[in-house]
């Protein structure tokens, strides 16, 4: 039992560190001035557009790609925050998921607030919603994964119980 709790705490620490690193990544990129941010985005945009062209997609705007990138970034943040919560409180994951969402919303608000102070950048309410939508999506995907795993474990437990009765 102690071994399981110790492993859970270690995985919780790993997920917490990954969460902090991902949030720091978002904040660092938000603190870049407009020219630096655009230069970095242009290189990534070219790579993504080359990949999308392989699938016959060629007409996505620069702004749309940036919004998708923010959404994706915050989807990862939501997933990592949810995994952190689950690692420390596995029996309460579903009950504390509103706290996970609140932390994600605060991260989205901070991310956009940082941009107010970055030269040439703008802070938009719509971007907070896009970021928060990513947090909700990442959290929901992980909760769904946990739900599926729990159901599989329950079915296996019932199967083992039925087999032992035979």
N, C-alpha and C positions, 0 to 999 in steps of 0.2 A: 504494500500500500504506500509506504514512504517512497519507494522507488518510483512509483507512478506519479506521485506528487512532485518529486524532484525533477523528473523528466518534463512534466507539465510546466514547472517553473522555468526550466531551461528554455523550453520552446517559447514560453511567454516572453522571456527576456530577448530572445532572438527576434521574435515578431515585433516587440516594442522598439528595439534598435532599428529594425528595417522600417518601421513606421516613421520614426523620427528622421531617419536618413531620407526617406521619400518626401516627407514634409519639408525638410531642409532643401532638398533638390528643387521643389516647387518654389519655395521662398527665394532662393538664390536666383532662380531664373526670373522671378518677378522683380527682383531688385536691379536687374540689368537695364541699362538705358535702351532706348528704342533702337538705336543703330546696332548695338551689340546683339540684342535679341533678334532683330531682323536677319542679321548676318548668320547667326546660328540656325535660325528657322529655315533660311533659304537652302542651306545644305541638306537639312533633313527633308525639306519639302521635295527637293529634286530626287532624293532616294525613294521616298514614298510614291511620288508620281511615276517613277520608272517601274515600281512594283505594281501599281494600279493599272498601268498601261498593259501589263501582261494579262490582265483580266478584262481588258477592253474598256476601262474607265479612264477618261482623259480630261474631263471638264469639271474639276473641283477647284474652287477658288482658294487663294492663299488664306483668306479669312476663315473659310470653312475648315481648312486643314488645321489652323491654329485652335479653333474651337474644339475640334475632334481631339486634338492633342491634349488640351486642358481636361476635357471630359475623361479621356483615357487615364491621364495622370491621376486624377482624383478617384477614378474607379479603383486603381491600384491602392491608393491611400485608404479608401473605404474597406477594401478587402483585407488589407494588413491590420487596420484598426480592429476589425471584427475578429480576425484570427488571434490578435493579442488578447482581446476580451475573452475569447473562448479558452485560450490557454490558461488564463488565470482563474476563470469562473466557468468551467464547462457545464455545470448544472444550471447556470443562470444566463447563458448566452442570449437567449431570446428575450429575457426580461430586461437585460441591460443594453440591448441593441439601440433603444432611444438615446442612451448616453453616447454610444458610438457615433450615431448620427449627429448629435449635438457637437461633439468634438470635431467631426468632419465639417460641419457648417462653420464653426469658429475658424477652422483652418482656411476655408474658402473665403471668409470675410477678411481674415488677416492677409491672405494672398493678394486680394484685390486692394486692400488698404496700402500694402507695400508699394503697389504700382503708382499710387498718388505721388509718392516721393521719388519715383524713378523718372529721370529726364526723358521727355518725349512719350511717356506712357500714359495711358488713361485707365481709370478705374470705372468699371461698368457694373451696374446691378445685374444685368443679364449674364455677365460672366460669373458672378457669385452663384446664380441659379444653375448655370452649366456645370460649374465645379461641384456644387452640392448634388446635382443630378448624378454625377459620376460617383460621389460618395454613396448615395442611395443604391445605385446599381451594384457597386462593388460589395456593399454590405448585404444586399439581397441575394446576390449570387453565392456568397459564402454561406449565408444562412440556409439557402436552398441545398447547397452541398452537404451541410451538416444534417439537414433534415433527411436527405436521401441516405446518408451513411447511417443515421439512427434507425431508419426503417429497415435497412439491410441487416443491421445487427439484431433488430427485433425478430425479423423473419428467421435468421440463423438460430437465434435463441429458442424460438418456438419449434423449429425443425429438430434441434438437438434434444429438447424436452420430449417431443413426440417420439423420437427414435429411442430414447432411453426407456420409455414406457412400453415399447414393443417387446 
